Amino acid sequence: MEEEYESRRMRRWEELDTDILVRIFQKFSVFELTSGLAHVCRGWRAACCDPILWKTLDLSHMRSSFIKIPLEPYVYVERRSDEALTRILKLSMNLSGGNTRTLIFHFNLFLSDDQLTYTAERCPGLRRVVLPAWNRIKKTGICKAIRIWKDLESLTMPSIANPPYLLTEIAKNCKNFKELKIMGPFEVFFANTLITCLPNLKILSLRCSAIKREALMKILDGLQSLEVLNISHSYLVEYNSWQPQQKVIVRELDKAITEKTAKLKRFLTCMEHKTCLMCQRTENDEGIVRWYKYEEGEWKVDEVSSLHL
C-alpha cells in the first residue's frame, strides 16, 4: 500500500499542469532551474523551457574567481570559474530557446569573447544588456554581438577609452536603441562620439562618475532628443586655464548648466558630498567606484526606473 501511494504521488507531480509548474518555477533562480529542476523529469523540463522563465536571464549573483594582473586584460580568471560560467550559459541557452530579452551580468563576472559570442548567437532578440565588465572582451567580440542584437534598446557598460567602434556599430545595427548607462568617468571624447553616433538617445545615466564639465555641456547641447539624464552622486571636473594640469572638482551646478537641464523631462542629480554617503564614495574612489568595497547589490541601483535592477 505504501509503495502504491508513493507511486501515485510521483505520478501526480509529473502530471501537474505545466502552467502551474511554470508559476512555481518563477520563484527559483537560474542556477536552480538549470542544475536541478530541469533534470527531474520530462514534464518538469518542458516547464523549465517556458519562455516566461527566460524573459530575463539574471546572472547578477554570479562572480568570476579571479586575480588582478598588471597587463591586459588586467584579470586572470581561474579555469574552474570559467568552466562554471560556460556550463551555466550552455544550459540556460538550451532551455531558453532564444526567448531571452534581458541579459544581466555581475560587475565582477568577466566574460571571454567566446562566451559572449556563444550567448549572443543564441539570444538574438535581446533588448537590454547589462554588461559592466569588459576586461576580457575584445573589440571584435563586442562588435560581433552588437551586429546580432538588432533589437537592442538598452545597454549598461563600463567607460571605455575608444568608444567610436562600439557606438558606430550600435548606430548601424540597433535602430531602436534609446537608453545608455555608463559606469565610469565621462570624458569629452565620449560625449562627442555619443552626439555623432547616437543623436536620438532618449535616456542617459552617468551616476557615480567623474564627469568633465565640458562633456556635460556638450551632451546637453548636442543630444537634442535626450529626455532623461541622471548624474546622481557624480561630480564635475574642469581644469584651470592658467594651470591646465590642475584638476578642479565642481560640486555645484552653475546657471549655464541648469538652464540647459531645465529643457529635459527629467534631470536627476545629487551632489551633496557632505551628507550623501554615495557622493562621498564616488569622490573617494575618484570617479571609478570600487563597487566590491560596498554593499552587495549597490551597483544595481539607478534613479532611472528602467535602468534599476
Secondary structure, DSSP 8 states (H G I E B T S, - for coil): -HHHHHHHHHHHHHTS-HHHHHHHHTTS-HHHHHHTGGGS-HHHHHHHT-GGGGSEEEETT----EEE-SSTTSEEE-HHHHHHHHHHHHHHHHHHTT---EEEE-TT----HHHHHHHHHH-TT--EEE----TT--HHHHHHHHHH-TT--EEEEE--S-THHHHHHHHHH-TT--EEEEES-B-HHHHHHHHHH-TT--EEE--SBEEEHHHHHHHHHH-TT--EEE-TT-EEEEE-SS-TT-EEEE-S--HHHHHHHTTSSEEE----TTT-HHHHHHHHTTTB--GGGS-TTGGG--SSTTT--
